[in-house]
Amino acid sequence: MGASKNDKLFSELRINNIIFKNRLGVAPMTRMSSGQDSIPRKDVLDFLVRRARNGAAVVYTEAIVTDYESAQGYPRQSRLVTQRQIEAWKPIVEAIKKEGAVAIMQMFHCGRVAATGVNPASRVIAPSPLIPAQNNPITGSPYPMPDEMSLFDMQHVMWGFADTAKGAIAAGFDGVELHCAHGYLMNQFLSAYSNQRKDNYGGSMENRFRYVHEVIGVVRKVIPQDRLFLIRISNWGVVDMDVSLFADKAEWQEMIRLFSKEPIDAISLSTYDYKQKAFGTDKNMAQITREATKLPIFICGKIHDRLSAEEALADADLVLSAKSILLNPDWVEDVRVGKTLPVRKSEEANIAYTDTPLA
Ligand SMILES: Cc1cc2nc3c(=O)[nH]c(=O)nc-3n(C[C@H](O)[C@H](O)[C@H](O)COP(=O)(O)O)c2cc1C
């Protein structure tokens, strides 16, 4: 099976002036490999270039931490705000682009999903002083109680996002993604599960969206018009995983409509399983999202072979893979030829956090 005229998977996607050569990409994957300098290990950076060489149309960075006060949630994450950090990423971005792939930096603030002592300034902040119901799986202890973010904190965090986006532009990235998924800070503002503020940043969806709107506005200003600005969103978080972070289809679509009014270029949807019907309806997340936006949609979640990729693309514009492409350097080509491929288990992906260089 090769690329044919009607082969959507291997057709180009154009967003503004950026061309994706096919519809398969590398999802953001945190590898926790950085040293004191907040720069990922060389083999971790080289891995991204190799996936571009082997056919991925787009390569995401791991979630890059923003400010130095409270943004980091895991040990050994990376940053992109100092000249040294920018210089470390430059040749990697250049090499990814030389291979014909689009390079996107994802940026993140952990909010309440924080580990005590990980941040240089050791502060934990969130929309509301609420801890997740579950313990931190890394420490086995409850998460630290966050301070409710003051307006000053909100400004500080906002500038952290803008500075990190500036770093990405200086390093040559084609685009920047604001991580609004998986129960981290931006997602904590959006969801009533973690946002119980009494000011005009809490309450209605419009209010809960307000801070994300403000961050998008400040960040967009530092991203030139010829680069992309995306957001990633999910209905689930890495803590209290079974909780539906949004009440129902109507609330989800209201949020998607608000995002659609923002100066962003695409929405990246993260699911456990792209096929799963959502919010008690007979539609999956991509279908429900599509009903509410005209923006391009990236879809991710258990897409492991040609059939699942084609099926997922019926309701989206581009497929991202994490575990399958992490564990198989030839994944894009294997999908192209229609090889039988396994659904990967979470435990298999733990290799991402070891010192073992990946193929
Ligand atoms: C090792 C690893 C690290 C991840 N780190 C991130 C991250 O930094 N940012 C993010 O948005 N998602 C992250 N994810 C989630 C993936 O991007 C993806 O949404 C999820 O694994 C489901 O896709 P899959 O079924 O193709 O693995 C990570 C996943 C794995 C396996």
Ligand as a Chemical Component Dictionary entry (heavy atoms), coordinates in Angstrom:
data_LIG
# 
_chem_comp.id                   LIG 
_chem_comp.type                 NON-POLYMER 
_chem_comp.pdbx_formal_charge   0 
_chem_comp.three_letter_code    LIG 
# 
loop_
_chem_comp_atom.comp_id 
_chem_comp_atom.atom_id 
_chem_comp_atom.alt_atom_id 
_chem_comp_atom.type_symbol 
_chem_comp_atom.charge 
_chem_comp_atom.model_Cartn_x 
_chem_comp_atom.model_Cartn_y 
_chem_comp_atom.model_Cartn_z 
_chem_comp_atom.pdbx_ordinal 
LIG C1  C1  C 0 6.617  9.572  27.757 1  
LIG C2  C2  C 0 5.446  10.474 27.549 2  
LIG C3  C3  C 0 5.561  11.820 27.837 3  
LIG C4  C4  C 0 4.490  12.706 27.598 4  
LIG N1  N1  N 0 4.666  14.051 27.809 5  
LIG C5  C5  C 0 3.711  14.918 27.381 6  
LIG C6  C6  C 0 3.954  16.313 27.362 7  
LIG O1  O1  O 0 5.029  16.795 27.695 8  
LIG N2  N2  N 0 2.962  17.113 26.925 9  
LIG C7  C7  C 0 1.750  16.635 26.490 10 
LIG O2  O2  O 0 0.878  17.413 26.098 11 
LIG N3  N3  N 0 1.503  15.309 26.506 12 
LIG C8  C8  C 0 2.453  14.446 26.900 13 
LIG N4  N4  N 0 2.218  13.090 26.825 14 
LIG C9  C9  C 0 0.928  12.607 26.304 15 
LIG C10 C10 C 0 1.034  12.298 24.819 16 
LIG O3  O3  O 0 1.370  13.453 24.069 17 
LIG C11 C11 C 0 -0.272 11.682 24.275 18 
LIG O4  O4  O 0 -1.305 12.631 24.382 19 
LIG C12 C12 C 0 -0.674 10.392 24.979 20 
LIG O5  O5  O 0 0.448  9.565  25.217 21 
LIG C13 C13 C 0 -1.677 9.575  24.139 22 
LIG O6  O6  O 0 -1.170 9.306  22.865 23 
LIG P1  P1  P 0 -0.654 7.820  22.437 24 
LIG O7  O7  O 0 -1.826 6.904  22.643 25 
LIG O8  O8  O 0 -0.254 7.953  21.000 26 
LIG O9  O9  O 0 0.502  7.477  23.322 27 
LIG C14 C14 C 0 3.261  12.193 27.090 28 
LIG C15 C15 C 0 3.144  10.827 26.838 29 
LIG C16 C16 C 0 4.211  9.977  27.040 30 
LIG C17 C17 C 0 4.054  8.508  26.708 31 
# 
loop_
_chem_comp_bond.comp_id 
_chem_comp_bond.atom_id_1 
_chem_comp_bond.atom_id_2 
_chem_comp_bond.value_order 
_chem_comp_bond.pdbx_ordinal 
LIG C1  C2  SING 1  
LIG C2  C3  SING 2  
LIG C2  C16 DOUB 3  
LIG C3  C4  DOUB 4  
LIG C4  N1  SING 5  
LIG C4  C14 SING 6  
LIG N1  C5  DOUB 7  
LIG C5  C6  SING 8  
LIG C5  C8  SING 9  
LIG C6  O1  DOUB 10 
LIG C6  N2  SING 11 
LIG N2  C7  SING 12 
LIG C7  O2  DOUB 13 
LIG C7  N3  SING 14 
LIG N3  C8  DOUB 15 
LIG C8  N4  SING 16 
LIG N4  C9  SING 17 
LIG N4  C14 SING 18 
LIG C9  C10 SING 19 
LIG C10 O3  SING 20 
LIG C10 C11 SING 21 
LIG C11 O4  SING 22 
LIG C11 C12 SING 23 
LIG C12 O5  SING 24 
LIG C12 C13 SING 25 
LIG C13 O6  SING 26 
LIG O6  P1  SING 27 
LIG P1  O7  DOUB 28 
LIG P1  O8  SING 29 
LIG P1  O9  SING 30 
LIG C14 C15 DOUB 31 
LIG C15 C16 SING 32 
LIG C16 C17 SING 33 
# 
